[in-house]
């Protein structure tokens, strides 16, 4: 039997490429110095494999590398960044399960997959959403109440704070994202919130008394759902997917094996303590003046600008 170290370079490349798609590359590179060297040498090929496997454009990957991982592509690309991209895409399995199942059915019946429309969500949208969330958290500043650009929920879910958005975030939303990409990000946010709300939060009232059920007391769930949207935007799609996998695993069809201690640092206070514990009035202000509203207004403005140009 031939030792793995004595196999030809071409075989080493195939082994590394397969492990990259399957998520085994981090362990494989530690088990064999030669395979680690091959992975480093072929890191751009490995990134291309991930991009093609998940149907993601080069532009989206470049934006993700630049804004999420903080590296200018492709000159400074490292193997660690390639593995980070792969890990992120696999961590979305729970949230993207329906998308994957749809693609499998189309392939099974031999139907050509339709061109992705702006309102559809794929992993490209999640990557752009992750970049947006990273920029949002990276340089946002707290201003005097009522004097910021948007409102955001505090960690204790009892108060809203006024946020001054960073120039990098505003530039990303208004200049770097196309209208179609912005719409895909909004759709990705909507998918994350809808999946969490319908699978987890809708069936977890904050109180066990009759008045805790909005359908009976006349209260609306819309405020809590809107605040959940703000939490999802600030925390990103990877957090949303992990929460969904942790609490709704039997309902999302995810087959990924859980690693020991994987969820120890996962913040699940929203599930155990409630989405919003502040006053209804402040919750309503937060729901109406958050990042979601800002993104939607930007979308509407672009549509109107596009329509006015076409009329001329």
N, C-alpha and C positions, 0 to 999 in steps of 0.2 A: 504494500500500500504506500503510495507516494505521500510524503509530508506536504502540508499546505504551503510551507515555505519554499518548496522546490517546484511548485506549479508555475507555469509561464505567467508573465506579466498580464497578458490578455485575460487569463482566467481570474487573476486577482482583481482586475477591474470589474469583471462581471459579478464576482462575489460581493465586492463593495457596493456596486450599484443596486444589487438585490437587497442587501442589508439596509441601504439608505431608504428605499421605498417601504420596507417592512418595519422600520423603526429600530432595527438592531445595530445600527452603525456605532452608537456610543459604546456598546459593550464589545463589539467586534474589534474596534480599533485598539482597545486596551488589551486584547488577548494576543495580538500579533503585531510586532513592530513593522513588519513589511506591509501589512494591510493598512496600517495607520499612515505609512508613507505614501501608499497608493491613493488613499482617500484625500490626503492633503494635495497631492499633485493633480488629482482629478476633481477638485472641489467645484469648479465651474460646471463640469459635466454633471455632477451630482445635483447641483442646483437646477440645471436644465431638466434633469429627470423629474425632479419634484414638480417643477412648473408644468411640464407636459402631463404628468400623471394626474394632477388636479385641475388641469385646464386653466392655468393662470398665465396672463400675459407678462411679457418682460417688463413693461412699464409699471405694472402693479407691484411686481417683486422689487423693482428698483425703489419705488416709493416706500415700500415696507422696510427695506434695508436702511434707507436714509432716515426715515422718521421714527420707526419703531426701534431699530437696533442701533441707530446713530452712526451709520457708516456710509460713506459715499461709494456707491457701486460703480463699476465692478473692480476697480484697481485694488482696493484694500480688503476684498472679500477673503474671509478666513473659513476654515472648516467648522469652527465653532458656530459661526453665523449660519452656515448651511444647516447644521444640525438643529439650531434654534428655529429656523424656518420649518423644518420637517416636524419638530416637536409641536410647534404651534398648530400646524395643519392637522396633525393627528389628534390634538386636544380638542378639536372642533367636531370630533366624530359624533358626539351626542346631539349637538345642535344641528349638524348637517346631515343627520341620518336620513331624513325624508328626501333630501336632494340626491344622495347616493342611491337610495332605493329607486328613485325615479329614473336615474341614468341606467341602472341595471335592467330595469324593465324595458326601456327603450332598446337596449342592446340585445336583450333576450328575444324580442319580437322582430329584431332586424330593422328597426325604424331609425332613420337618421335623426340625430338630435337636433331640435330647432335652434336657431341662433338665439343667444341669450338676449332678452329684452331688458330695458332699464329697470323694470319693476321686478325682475326675477333676481334671486339671490344665489350666488355661488361662493366658493371660498375666496374668490377675488374680492368680493364685497366685504367679507369678514377681515381680510388683510388690510383693506383701506380703513375699515372701522377701527381696527386695532391701532393703526397709525394715528388716526384722528384722536382716539382716546389717550394715546401716549402724549401727543402734543398738548392736549387739553390739561393733563395732569402735570406736564413738565414745567410750565412757566406761568400758570394761572396765579393771580394775586388776589388776595381778599381786600376789597375796598369797603368804604362806609356803606351801611345798609341803604339800598336804593340808588346808589351812585355807580354801581358796576354795570357790566354788559348783560350778565345773566345772574339768576339765582341758582344755588346748588344746595343739596341737603348736607347737613353736618353728619359726622360719623355716628352720633348718638340718635339720629333720626328725630330729634326734637325741635330743631331750628333750621332755618334757611340762612345762608350767607351770600353776600353779594360778591361776585367774581368779576375781575377785570381780565379779559381774555388776552393771551399773549399774542404778539405780532405774528409769531410763527404759526400759531393755530389759525388765526384769521387769514393769513396768506394761503395756507393749505386749503382751507375751505373755499375761499373766494377766487383764488387764482390757479392753484395747482390741480384741483379736481374739476373735471368736466361736469356738465350738467348730468350726463348719464351716470357718471361715477358717483356723484352726490346722491342721485336717486337710488343707486344700488346700496349706498351706505345707509340711507334712511330705511330702505327695505330690510337690510340686515339687522338694524336696531329693532325694527318692528317684529321681525321673526324671533329674535332673542326674547323680547318682552312677552310676546304672545305665547311662546312655548313655556316660559317660566310661569306666567300667570295662569294658564290653563292647566298645567301639569302639577304645580306646587301651590301657589299662593291662593288660588281661588278656593281651595278646599282646606285652608288653614285660617279660620277666623281668629281674630286677636282675643276674643272673649268667648266663653262658653255659655253666655246668657243670650236671651232672645234678642236684646238690643244690639248684640254684636254682629247680627246677620243683616246686611244691608237690604236684602230682598224683602225682609219682613218689616223693618222699621222705616223703610222709605228712603234710606240713605243710598247714595250711589257708590259703586266701586271705582268709578272713573278717576277720582282724585288719587287714590292709592296706586292705580295702574299707571297714571301719569308720573307719579313720583318714582315708581319702580323703573320707568323709562329713563329718568335722570340717573338713577343709580347704575343702571346697565351702561349708559353712555360713559359715565366716569370710570367704571371698572373694566369695561371692554368685553369682547365676545368670548375670550378664553375663560374668564371668570363665570360668565353666564352658562357656558357649556358645562363647566365642572359642577356648578350647582345643580344643573338639570340632571347630570349623570349621577350625582351623589344621592339626590332625593327622589328622582323619578326614573331610576335606572330600568325598572321593569316595564316602564311605559314608553321609553324612547327607542328601544331595540338596539342599544349600543352593546357590542360584544367585546369591547376592549377590557382586558384584565386590569383590575385595580392593583396598584402597587402599594406595599405596606407604607403607611404614613403619608400617602400622597395627598390626603385632604386635611392634614393636621393644621395647616396654615390657611385653610380656606375660610373666609369670613362668611358665616351663615347666620349672622344675627338677624338679618331680615326675615328669615324663615322662622326662627325660634321666638323672636320678640315682636315682629310686626314691621311693616314697611315704613309707617309713619306714626310717631308717638307724640307729635306736637299738636298745636291747636288746629282745628279744621280751617280757620281763616288763613293761617300762615301756610298750611299745606296747599290751599287753593292758589295762593300767590306764587308758591314755588312751582306748582303744576303749570301755571300760565306763563311763567317767565324763565323757564329753564333753557338748557342747550337745545332740547328738541324743538322748541318754538323758534329758536334762532336758525337752526338748520332748515326748518320748513319755510321760514320767511325768505331765506336765501334762495331756496329752490323756486319759490313763487316769483321772486324778483327776476331771476334768470329767465324763467318762462315768459314773463311779460316783456323783458328786454328783447328776447328772441322774436316774439310775436310782433313787436313794434318795428323791428328791423325788417322783417319779411313784408310788412305792409308798405313800407316806403318804396 
